[in-house]
Amino acid sequence: MAHVTVIDVARHAGVSKSTVSNVVRGKAVVAPATKARVEASLRALGYRPNGVARALRERATRVLALVVPDAVNPFYAHLAHGMERRARREGFGVLVAHTGGDPGVELAQMTALVSRRADGVLVGGLSRRSTLHVRLLDEGVPVVCGFAADDERFGVIDTDDATGMAAIVDHLGGLGHRRLAFAGQGFEEAAAELRRTAFEEAAASRDMTVVGPDDTPTAVVAHNDVVAIGVLDRLRRSGLRVPQDVSVTGYDDIALASHALIGLTTVGTDAELAGEVAAEQLILAVREHRHVRHRHLQAARLVVRTTTGPAPRRRRRG
């Protein structure tokens, strides 16, 4: 079905383009009879206003926003750095909103972003079943998601978790590990289960046993590097050696992962590049009065360090 324009409605109703615009936007007083005729034409032609174009023309604040569930995680700090660097070159500023994965805080942040008229938003992560990103779209705001999103209007920046988890499981399998555990986050994030699922599918396809963290695994696969570093701390406090008793892997390759006292085996992602791409795509959408509709999928690369080693013949309890 062809897109119906304001000009089409004006011709149908026998009025000017500006009169149709005034009726649609409610910005000026229009004679009741004329308004009724325009509204009838709008219904007859099935006109739907371009909310994105209208909202962006009226905003022009040159401000982008980044919504993250965990501002303490260095991954999101790198994401913000890349986003700010690209935005600054184009004369845009960046606001950072921290939600803690709390649905109530997400709603409050969305309201604040709309009231402050952010031109575009990068959503780094959301609570499970959250609709914040969809509601931003409905407000005419271009959105990039840091996770898979079905609606084609979204921009997406993501990592190939299936390949990343397969690389981790293959690495551990090559070291003789057969009992693996997954360490998740402390809060429920909408996309977090996708990474866990990718791990479980990779393990199942290689005939490995997935057990709980307390069921004597020989290796623990963490959702991200921050979780993995917490696992390292707990294991060492319980008297277990890494990697002699238990191997540990992370995900994201934050700067701390390569620290000599940590040496975390992990999957490398480029958060700064992701932030730059997101800013670039949002700014293009702002300037062209459209949704983002761009997908950027990063390849996952395994980075082997010192927290993984051969599986012990018999894993002792801590």
Secondary structure by P-SEA (a helix, b strand, c coil): cccccaaaaaaaacccaaaaaaaaaccccccaaaaaaaaaaaaaaccccaaaaaaaaaccccbbbbbbcccccaaaaaaaaaaaaaaaaacbbbbbbbccccaaaaaaaaaaaaaacccbbbbcccccccaaaaaaaaabbbbbbccccccccbbbbbcaaaaaaaaaaaaaaaacccbbbbbbccccccaaaaaaaaaaaaaaaabbbbbcccccccbbbbccaaaaaaaaaaaaaacccccccbbbbbccccccccccccccbbbbbcaaaaaaaaaaaaaaaaaacccccbbbbbbbbbbbcccccccccccccc
